[in-house]
Amino acid sequence: MSLPKTFDDLIEEAEALKLYKKLIIQLNKDLLLANIDLEFNIDTLPTSLKLLLQETVYHLIQNKFSDYLNLLYQVDVSENKIRQLDTEDIVNLSENVTFLILQREWQKVWYRAKS
């Protein structure tokens, strides 16, 4: 499996394989396990999904850093990938982390669908 390189590629692939709703379900499951107060409706549009998740990640980085780390752990985002990100601009960082979270969640959904 080659991971999607952009958010649009990820959503396009998820929708083409009819796995977008499973992506939301997986994300909701990990948010709940990480004790993050955010749940997406199964019919959430991709742009809304990205924006709401990014706002949440931004808020966690700014105000609840331990919860942010817990979310990354729960989703199982690679520590190396996080370390490679530019941390100077928090808005940019939150956007990149949001994509890494969605990319990892997509990986989980894709593997389950293929096995």
N, C-alpha and C positions, 0 to 999 in steps of 0.2 A: 504494500500500500504506500503510495506517495501522498503525503499530507498536502492539503490545499495551501497555496501560498498567500491567498488573500481571503478576506471575509466573503466577498462576492463569490469566489470559487467554491468556498466551503458550502455556502447556502445553495448554490447552483447544483452541486453534487448531491447534497442532502435531499433536495427536492426531486432531482432526477431519479434517485433511488427510492423515493417515497419514504425517507427516514427523518424528515424534518421534525415531525411530531415526536418521534422517539428521542431526538436530540433535546427537545424541550423537556421531555420527561426525565431524561438522564440529568440534565442541568438542575432541574427542580429537586431531584433526589439528592444530589451532592450539596446544593445550597442548604437544604434541610439538615443534612448530616453535619454541615459546618456551622449550624445555628445562625445562618444568615437569613434575616427577615425579608425574603424576596421570593415570590413564586410567580411564574409566568403561566398565563392562560395558554392552553393548547393551541389556540388560534392566533397567538401573538405574531405579528408581522416581523420578518427578519430585521428590519431597520429599528423597530421598537425594542426588540430583543437586545440588539447591540447597544443601543443608547441607554436603556435602563440598566443593563449589566455594567456598562462602562461607568455610569454615574455611581453605582453601588461600589464598584472597585475603587473609584476615586475617593469616595467617602471613607471607605475602609482604610485606604492608605493614609489619608489625612487624620482620621479620628480614632480608628480602631485597628491599629497595626497588627496586633496579635490575632484578631479575627481575620484579617487579610491573609496572614501567614497560614492560619488554620484552613481557610478556603483553598489556598494553593496546595496545601498538603492533601486535603480531602479529594480534590479534583485530580491530584497527582501530576501537577505541572512540573516539568523538569527544572530542577534548581539551576542547572547550567544555562538553560534558555533565559531564565529570569536574570541571572547575573550578566548576560550579554546585552541586556536592554540599557538604554540611556536613562539614567535616573534624574537628570537635571530638570526636565519638564514633566511635572506630575500629570498633566493632561495627556501628554504623549505617552507617558508610561502606562497610565490607566488604559488607554486605547490598545496598546501593545499587549498588555497583560490580559485584557478582555479577549483578544484574538487567541492568545495561547490557551486560555481556559476553554473557549469554544472549540479550538482545534483538538485539544485533548479529549473533550467530551465527544466530539465527532469520531475520534479514533475508537473510543469505547463502543459507541453505537455501531459503527461500521464493522468492527470485529465480531460483535454479537450477531449481526445480521448475516455475516458471511459464514459463520460456523454452524 
